[in-house]
Amino acid sequence: MSSEQFREIVENIFNRWTALRLAVEHGMGGRNGHQKAIDLMNHTFDYCTQPNTPSPEDLQDALDDYLDQEFQTICDDNSSQEISHFLIKYLNMFKSGQLTEIASELAQLPVASIWLHPSHKITYVAVENSSSESEDEENPQQSQQNGFTVTDLPAGFAPSASGASMAIQEEDMEPGWTKVTSKSRRKH
C-alpha cells in the first residue's frame, strides 16, 4: 500500500467539502483562496500520515483553525467534524488494508467534481455590497452586476450566474462577524 493511495482518498473527501468550496468561491481566502484550499488538503494529508494517527478531534481543531485563520470562516454546519471523522476512519481502514471497503463506500457517494487541482478554474461568486452608490462612484474599479458588486476578484472572473445561491442573513454577533445561513437551490 502506498501513501499515494491514501492521498487519493484525502483528495476525494476534500473535493466533496461544500463549505470549503463555498469559502473559496465567495473569496473568503482572498485571491489565493483556491491555492490555500489545496494547501489545506496537502497539509491534512501530511498531518494524517505522521507516525502517530491524530484523533478526529485534533484533526477537526486543525481544520477549524486553518479555516478561521486563512478563510475567516467558521463552519457551523459541523462539516469539519464530519470531514475529520471520515478521514481518520478511512486512514485506519487504509492502515488495516481495507482498500476494497473504502472504495466501495466512496463509490456510493454522489459524483464530485475535482476542483482542488491547480489547473481548475474557480467561478467566483460576488458578495452583496452594503456601501452607498456614492462610494461606488468614487471607486470606478468596482463593477455592478445583478445587484452585486464585484470587488477584489481576479481579472476575468465574475459572479456565477447559475448553480447554487446563498442567502446572507446578518445577525447581531461579535463585531466583525456575519452569520451566513444558506438556502441552496439549484437552477435546472
GROMACS elastic network, one bead per residue, 0.5 to 0.9 nm:
[ bonds ]
;  ai    aj funct       b0    kb
    1     4     6  0.84058   500
    1     5     6  0.70620   500
    1     6     6  0.86348   500
    1    94     6  0.82510   500
    1    95     6  0.84529   500
    1    97     6  0.75893   500
    1    99     6  0.89551   500
    2     5     6  0.55736   500
    2     6     6  0.72674   500
    3     6     6  0.51397   500
    3     7     6  0.62290   500
    3     8     6  0.88075   500
    3    49     6  0.79717   500
    4     8     6  0.63466   500
    4     9     6  0.87977   500
    5     8     6  0.52623   500
    5     9     6  0.66945   500
    5    94     6  0.87121   500
    5    99     6  0.88223   500
    6    10     6  0.63282   500
    6    11     6  0.86230   500
    6    45     6  0.80567   500
    6    49     6  0.87542   500
    6    90     6  0.83891   500
    6    91     6  0.72923   500
    6    94     6  0.70784   500
    7    10     6  0.50617   500
    7    11     6  0.61313   500
    7    12     6  0.85224   500
    7    42     6  0.83844   500
    7    45     6  0.63852   500
    8    11     6  0.50279   500
    8    12     6  0.60436   500
    8    13     6  0.86766   500
    9    12     6  0.50130   500
    9    13     6  0.63096   500
    9    14     6  0.86619   500
    9    87     6  0.80685   500
    9    90     6  0.77478   500
    9    91     6  0.87475   500
    9   102     6  0.84051   500
    9   103     6  0.87215   500
    9   106     6  0.85367   500
   10    13     6  0.52206   500
   10    14     6  0.61228   500
   10    15     6  0.85444   500
   10    41     6  0.71989   500
   10    42     6  0.85781   500
   10    44     6  0.79997   500
   10    45     6  0.64918   500
   10    87     6  0.68014   500
   10    90     6  0.88685   500
   11    14     6  0.51227   500
   11    15     6  0.59652   500
   11    16     6  0.86640   500
   11    41     6  0.69971   500
   11    42     6  0.86528   500
   11    45     6  0.87324   500
   11   114     6  0.83795   500
   11   116     6  0.76020   500
   12    15     6  0.53884   500
   12    16     6  0.66924   500
   12   106     6  0.80852   500
   12   112     6  0.79269   500
   12   114     6  0.80302   500
   13    16     6  0.53774   500
   13    17     6  0.67267   500
   13    83     6  0.71040   500
   13    86     6  0.80210   500
   13    87     6  0.75178   500
   13   106     6  0.86567   500
   14    17     6  0.51542   500
   14    18     6  0.86553   500
   14    20     6  0.81882   500
   14    37     6  0.89301   500
   14    41     6  0.66155   500
   14    83     6  0.77905   500
   14   116     6  0.76885   500
   15    18     6  0.79648   500
   15    20     6  0.88611   500
   15    21     6  0.80567   500
   15   112     6  0.65689   500
   15   113     6  0.67863   500
   15   114     6  0.57991   500
   15   115     6  0.62242   500
   15   116     6  0.61482   500
   16    20     6  0.89166   500
   16    21     6  0.84387   500
   16   111     6  0.87387   500
   16   112     6  0.59038   500
   16   113     6  0.78232   500
   16   114     6  0.85437   500
   17    20     6  0.56419   500
   17    21     6  0.64766   500
   17    22     6  0.88776   500
   17    79     6  0.74914   500
   17    80     6  0.86249   500
   17    83     6  0.76214   500
   18    21     6  0.50536   500
   18    22     6  0.60709   500
   18    23     6  0.85520   500
   18    79     6  0.84092   500
   19    22     6  0.51506   500
   19    23     6  0.61835   500
   19    24     6  0.87280   500
   19    75     6  0.70767   500
   19    77     6  0.82733   500
   19    79     6  0.71681   500
   19    80     6  0.86646   500
   20    23     6  0.50906   500
   20    24     6  0.63514   500
   20    25     6  0.86804   500
   20    37     6  0.72369   500
   20    67     6  0.81483   500
   20    71     6  0.88709   500
   20    73     6  0.89332   500
   20    75     6  0.89133   500
   21    24     6  0.51416   500
   21    25     6  0.60804   500
   21    26     6  0.84943   500
   21    34     6  0.85147   500
   21    37     6  0.81712   500
   21   115     6  0.82991   500
   21   116     6  0.88434   500
   22    26     6  0.58749   500
   22    27     6  0.84468   500
   22    28     6  0.85014   500
   22   125     6  0.87343   500
   23    26     6  0.52949   500
   23    27     6  0.63445   500
   23    28     6  0.51357   500
   23    29     6  0.69003   500
   23    33     6  0.80132   500
   23    67     6  0.88051   500
   23    71     6  0.67054   500
   23    72     6  0.87655   500
   23    73     6  0.71666   500
   24    27     6  0.52304   500
   24    28     6  0.58367   500
   24    29     6  0.59349   500
   24    30     6  0.79415   500
   24    32     6  0.87310   500
   24    33     6  0.52198   500
   24    34     6  0.58566   500
   24    36     6  0.86515   500
   24    37     6  0.74185   500
   24    71     6  0.78600   500
   24   122     6  0.80420   500
   24   124     6  0.76275   500
   25    28     6  0.76329   500
   25    29     6  0.88493   500
   25    33     6  0.81919   500
   25    34     6  0.82439   500
   25   122     6  0.65923   500
   25   123     6  0.61790   500
   25   125     6  0.55819   500
   25   126     6  0.84709   500
   26    29     6  0.82669   500
   26    30     6  0.88428   500
   26   123     6  0.89804   500
   26   124     6  0.59137   500
   26   125     6  0.51116   500
   26   126     6  0.64183   500
   26   127     6  0.67370   500
   27    30     6  0.50908   500
   27    31     6  0.69698   500
   27    32     6  0.87445   500
   27    33     6  0.66428   500
   27    71     6  0.82703   500
   27   124     6  0.67692   500
   27   125     6  0.75405   500
   27   126     6  0.80217   500
   27   127     6  0.84313   500
   27   152     6  0.81350   500
   27   153     6  0.74412   500
   28    31     6  0.87789   500
   28    33     6  0.69101   500
   28    70     6  0.80473   500
   28    72     6  0.64210   500
   28    73     6  0.72895   500
   29    32     6  0.63020   500
   29    34     6  0.75650   500
   29    36     6  0.70767   500
   29    37     6  0.84006   500
   29    67     6  0.87617   500
   29    70     6  0.58417   500
   29    72     6  0.74156   500
   29    73     6  0.89229   500
   30    33     6  0.52424   500
   30    34     6  0.87002   500
   30    70     6  0.86781   500
   30    71     6  0.77309   500
   30   152     6  0.76447   500
   30   153     6  0.80496   500
   31    34     6  0.78380   500
   31    35     6  0.88637   500
   31   152     6  0.73507   500
   31   153     6  0.66118   500
   31   154     6  0.65384   500
   32    35     6  0.53424   500
   32    36     6  0.61146   500
   32    37     6  0.87376   500
   33    37     6  0.61976   500
   33    38     6  0.86759   500
   33    70     6  0.81148   500
   33    71     6  0.74581   500
   34    37     6  0.51878   500
   34    38     6  0.64209   500
   34    39     6  0.86734   500
   34   115     6  0.88406   500
   34   116     6  0.73640   500
   34   117     6  0.86196   500
   34   118     6  0.79563   500
   34   121     6  0.89123   500
   34   122     6  0.73919   500
   35    39     6  0.60583   500
   35    40     6  0.85345   500
   35   116     6  0.82778   500
   35   117     6  0.85940   500
   35   118     6  0.71450   500
   36    40     6  0.60814   500
   36    41     6  0.86328   500
   36    70     6  0.73865   500
   36    71     6  0.85571   500
   37    41     6  0.63013   500
   37    42     6  0.86861   500
   37   116     6  0.71193   500
   38    41     6  0.51033   500
   38    42     6  0.62605   500
   38    43     6  0.86038   500
   38   116     6  0.56435   500
   38   117     6  0.70090   500
   38   118     6  0.77605   500
   39    42     6  0.50062   500
   39    43     6  0.59540   500
   39    44     6  0.83739   500
   40    43     6  0.50771   500
   40    44     6  0.59811   500
   40    45     6  0.85587   500
   40    63     6  0.78238   500
   40    66     6  0.74735   500
   40    67     6  0.87703   500
   41    44     6  0.51099   500
   41    45     6  0.62888   500
   41    46     6  0.87848   500
   41   116     6  0.82712   500
   42    45     6  0.50778   500
   42    46     6  0.63170   500
   42    47     6  0.85956   500
   43    46     6  0.50441   500
   43    47     6  0.60121   500
   43    48     6  0.85569   500
   44    48     6  0.60506   500
   44    49     6  0.85438   500
   44    59     6  0.78956   500
   44    62     6  0.84779   500
   44    63     6  0.79584   500
   45    48     6  0.52191   500
   45    49     6  0.62121   500
   45    50     6  0.88053   500
   46    49     6  0.52485   500
   46    50     6  0.63435   500
   47    50     6  0.55826   500
   47    53     6  0.82847   500
   47    54     6  0.75716   500
   47    59     6  0.80345   500
   48    51     6  0.84955   500
   48    52     6  0.82581   500
   48    53     6  0.61204   500
   48    54     6  0.64140   500
   48    59     6  0.80797   500
   48    87     6  0.80486   500
   48    88     6  0.74827   500
   48    91     6  0.74138   500
   49    52     6  0.78439   500
   49    53     6  0.70000   500
   49    54     6  0.88607   500
   49    91     6  0.82305   500
   50    53     6  0.65568   500
   50    54     6  0.82366   500
   53    88     6  0.78843   500
   53    91     6  0.83026   500
   53    92     6  0.83834   500
   54    57     6  0.80618   500
   54    58     6  0.61059   500
   54    59     6  0.63862   500
   54    88     6  0.76178   500
   55    58     6  0.52010   500
   55    59     6  0.63171   500
   55    60     6  0.85722   500
   55    84     6  0.85145   500
   55    85     6  0.87163   500
   55    88     6  0.71916   500
   56    59     6  0.51053   500
   56    60     6  0.60225   500
   56    61     6  0.85779   500
   56    81     6  0.74876   500
   56    83     6  0.88266   500
   56    84     6  0.51255   500
   56    85     6  0.53577   500
   56    86     6  0.84748   500
   56    87     6  0.79984   500
   56    88     6  0.60476   500
   56    89     6  0.85671   500
   57    61     6  0.61286   500
   57    62     6  0.86252   500
   57    81     6  0.74944   500
   57    84     6  0.73495   500
   57    85     6  0.82205   500
   58    61     6  0.50870   500
   58    62     6  0.62613   500
   58    63     6  0.86917   500
   58    84     6  0.85652   500
   59    62     6  0.50666   500
   59    63     6  0.61879   500
   59    64     6  0.85399   500
   59    80     6  0.86860   500
   59    81     6  0.84330   500
   59    83     6  0.89939   500
   59    84     6  0.57455   500
   59    85     6  0.86002   500
   59    87     6  0.88898   500
   59    88     6  0.83800   500
   60    63     6  0.50609   500
   60    64     6  0.59771   500
   60    65     6  0.84363   500
   60    80     6  0.56942   500
   60    81     6  0.54782   500
   60    82     6  0.85091   500
   60    83     6  0.78015   500
   60    84     6  0.53972   500
   60    85     6  0.82555   500
   61    64     6  0.50791   500
   61    65     6  0.59942   500
   61    66     6  0.85565   500
   61    80     6  0.84982   500
   61    81     6  0.86888   500
   62    65     6  0.51637   500
   62    66     6  0.62254   500
   62    67     6  0.86496   500
   63    66     6  0.51983   500
   63    67     6  0.61408   500
   63    68     6  0.85434   500
   63    80     6  0.65201   500
   63    81     6  0.88483   500
   63    84     6  0.81752   500
   64    67     6  0.51236   500
   64    68     6  0.60552   500
   64    69     6  0.85380   500
   64    73     6  0.82966   500
   64    74     6  0.68468   500
   64    75     6  0.75444   500
   64    80     6  0.67260   500
   64    81     6  0.89175   500
   65    68     6  0.51220   500
   65    69     6  0.60435   500
   65    70     6  0.83830   500
   65    74     6  0.88018   500
   66    69     6  0.51441   500
   66    70     6  0.56802   500
   66    71     6  0.74763   500
   66    72     6  0.88102   500
   66    73     6  0.89220   500
   67    70     6  0.54669   500
   67    71     6  0.50045   500
   67    72     6  0.62808   500
   67    73     6  0.53916   500
   67    74     6  0.66541   500
   67    75     6  0.82494   500
   68    71     6  0.56562   500
   68    74     6  0.58970   500
   68    75     6  0.89636   500
   69    72     6  0.56968   500
   69    73     6  0.78692   500
   70    73     6  0.80237   500
   71    74     6  0.85626   500
   72   177     6  0.89855   500
   74    77     6  0.88606   500
   75    78     6  0.60325   500
   75    79     6  0.65233   500
   75    80     6  0.67963   500
   76    79     6  0.77494   500
   76    80     6  0.89881   500
   77    80     6  0.80782   500
   77    81     6  0.89293   500
   78    81     6  0.52425   500
   78    82     6  0.64061   500
   78    83     6  0.87558   500
   79    83     6  0.59862   500
   79    84     6  0.84191   500
   80    83     6  0.50438   500
   80    84     6  0.60423   500
   80    85     6  0.85007   500
   81    84     6  0.51416   500
   81    85     6  0.61144   500
   81    86     6  0.87267   500
   82    85     6  0.50810   500
   82    86     6  0.62729   500
   82    87     6  0.85673   500
   83    86     6  0.53651   500
   83    87     6  0.60840   500
   83    88     6  0.86513   500
   84    87     6  0.51849   500
   84    88     6  0.61677   500
   84    89     6  0.83860   500
   85    88     6  0.55021   500
   85    89     6  0.60308   500
   85    90     6  0.85844   500
   86    90     6  0.59283   500
   86    91     6  0.82984   500
   87    90     6  0.52002   500
   87    91     6  0.59464   500
   87    92     6  0.86135   500
   88    92     6  0.61337   500
   88    93     6  0.84965   500
   89    92     6  0.53259   500
   89    93     6  0.62512   500
   89    94     6  0.85338   500
   90    94     6  0.58068   500
   90    95     6  0.84539   500
   90    98     6  0.86963   500
   90    99     6  0.88438   500
   90   102     6  0.66240   500
   91    95     6  0.61553   500
   91    96     6  0.85906   500
   92    95     6  0.51179   500
   92    96     6  0.62740   500
   92    97     6  0.87571   500
   92    98     6  0.87582   500
   93    97     6  0.63065   500
   93    98     6  0.51596   500
   93    99     6  0.72030   500
   93   101     6  0.80970   500
   93   102     6  0.72524   500
   94    97     6  0.50782   500
   94    98     6  0.55528   500
   94    99     6  0.59340   500
   94   102     6  0.76986   500
   95    98     6  0.75997   500
   96    99     6  0.84426   500
   97   100     6  0.83347   500
   98   101     6  0.54137   500
   98   102     6  0.64189   500
   98   103     6  0.87879   500
   99   102     6  0.50684   500
   99   103     6  0.60852   500
   99   104     6  0.85033   500
  100   103     6  0.51154   500
  100   104     6  0.60874   500
  100   105     6  0.86929   500
  101   104     6  0.50278   500
  101   105     6  0.62458   500
  101   106     6  0.86393   500
  102   105     6  0.52129   500
  102   106     6  0.61567   500
  102   107     6  0.84770   500
  103   106     6  0.51789   500
  103   107     6  0.59608   500
  103   108     6  0.87459   500
  104   107     6  0.51373   500
  104   108     6  0.65670   500
  105   108     6  0.53932   500
  105   109     6  0.71288   500
  106   109     6  0.54634   500
  106   110     6  0.86177   500
  107   110     6  0.77337   500
  107   111     6  0.82110   500
  108   111     6  0.87962   500
  109   112     6  0.83489   500
  112   115     6  0.87487   500
  113   116     6  0.88822   500
  114   117     6  0.68495   500
  114   120     6  0.78931   500
  115   118     6  0.83547   500
  115   119     6  0.86538   500
  115   120     6  0.56681   500
  115   121     6  0.78148   500
  115   122     6  0.76404   500
  116   119     6  0.86472   500
  116   120     6  0.70363   500
  117   120     6  0.54351   500
  117   121     6  0.88087   500
  118   121     6  0.81105   500
  122   157     6  0.84503   500
  123   157     6  0.66694   500
  123   158     6  0.72415   500
  123   159     6  0.70986   500
  123   160     6  0.61609   500
  124   153     6  0.72912   500
  124   154     6  0.87025   500
  124   157     6  0.62771   500
  124   158     6  0.62298   500
  124   159     6  0.56594   500
  124   160     6  0.64782   500
  125   150     6  0.83429   500
  125   157     6  0.86488   500
  125   158     6  0.68053   500
  125   160     6  0.52355   500
  125   161     6  0.85431   500
  126   129     6  0.88239   500
  126   145     6  0.87104   500
  126   148     6  0.61284   500
  126   149     6  0.63957   500
  126   150     6  0.52897   500
  126   151     6  0.75468   500
  126   153     6  0.83925   500
  126   158     6  0.70590   500
  126   160     6  0.76778   500
  127   148     6  0.62161   500
  127   149     6  0.67038   500
  127   150     6  0.71238   500
  127   151     6  0.84064   500
  127   159     6  0.84742   500
  128   147     6  0.73922   500
  128   149     6  0.62601   500
  128   150     6  0.85197   500
  128   168     6  0.85138   500
  129   132     6  0.84061   500
  129   147     6  0.83349   500
  129   148     6  0.61634   500
  129   149     6  0.55994   500
  129   150     6  0.84448   500
  131   134     6  0.82229   500
  131   135     6  0.63801   500
  131   136     6  0.74585   500
  132   135     6  0.54749   500
  132   136     6  0.67571   500
  133   137     6  0.63994   500
  133   138     6  0.87912   500
  134   137     6  0.50966   500
  134   138     6  0.64141   500
  134   139     6  0.89024   500
  135   138     6  0.50201   500
  135   139     6  0.64376   500
  136   139     6  0.52177   500
  136   140     6  0.66252   500
  136   141     6  0.87522   500
  136   142     6  0.69837   500
  136   143     6  0.84700   500
  136   144     6  0.86879   500
  136   149     6  0.88431   500
  137   140     6  0.59511   500
  137   142     6  0.89268   500
  139   142     6  0.61628   500
  140   143     6  0.73458   500
  141   151     6  0.78902   500
  142   149     6  0.65411   500
  142   150     6  0.59035   500
  142   151     6  0.55359   500
  142   152     6  0.83821   500
  143   148     6  0.84905   500
  143   149     6  0.58180   500
  143   150     6  0.55499   500
  143   151     6  0.73934   500
  144   147     6  0.65110   500
  144   148     6  0.57880   500
  144   150     6  0.63697   500
  145   148     6  0.53189   500
  145   149     6  0.62192   500
  145   150     6  0.72859   500
  145   158     6  0.84296   500
  145   159     6  0.77962   500
  146   149     6  0.82672   500
  146   159     6  0.88481   500
  148   159     6  0.82116   500
  150   153     6  0.68308   500
  150   157     6  0.88754   500
  150   158     6  0.69158   500
  150   159     6  0.72921   500
  151   154     6  0.89178   500
  152   155     6  0.88964   500
  153   156     6  0.81831   500
  153   157     6  0.63151   500
  153   158     6  0.76400   500
  154   157     6  0.58237   500
  154   158     6  0.87485   500
  155   158     6  0.85444   500
  157   160     6  0.88672   500
  158   161     6  0.86594   500
  160   163     6  0.73857   500
  160   164     6  0.88986   500
  160   165     6  0.89314   500
  162   165     6  0.80107   500
  162   186     6  0.77777   500
  162   187     6  0.64222   500
  162   188     6  0.88266   500
  163   184     6  0.89452   500
  163   185     6  0.75645   500
  163   186     6  0.52037   500
  163   187     6  0.57890   500
  163   188     6  0.83167   500
  164   183     6  0.85909   500
  164   184     6  0.54548   500
  164   185     6  0.52830   500
  164   187     6  0.72873   500
  165   182     6  0.77980   500
  165   183     6  0.71867   500
  165   184     6  0.56261   500
  165   185     6  0.61265   500
  165   186     6  0.74242   500
  166   180     6  0.84358   500
  166   181     6  0.75316   500
  166   183     6  0.58612   500
  166   184     6  0.61054   500
  166   185     6  0.82677   500
  167   180     6  0.75666   500
  167   181     6  0.65708   500
  167   182     6  0.53976   500
  167   183     6  0.61022   500
  167   184     6  0.81762   500
  168   178     6  0.86041   500
  168   179     6  0.77519   500
  168   180     6  0.52741   500
  168   181     6  0.60853   500
  168   182     6  0.69709   500
  169   178     6  0.78460   500
  169   179     6  0.66885   500
  169   180     6  0.59207   500
  169   181     6  0.65003   500
  169   182     6  0.87313   500
  170   173     6  0.84658   500
  170   177     6  0.88084   500
  170   178     6  0.55448   500
  170   179     6  0.57606   500
  170   180     6  0.70500   500
  170   181     6  0.89425   500
  171   177     6  0.89239   500
  171   178     6  0.66895   500
  171   179     6  0.62498   500
  171   180     6  0.88615   500
  172   175     6  0.82531   500
  172   177     6  0.86538   500
  172   178     6  0.80072   500
  172   179     6  0.85712   500
  173   176     6  0.81011   500
  173   177     6  0.62560   500
  173   178     6  0.69359   500
  173   179     6  0.76477   500
  174   177     6  0.57944   500
  174   178     6  0.83309   500
  175   178     6  0.84428   500
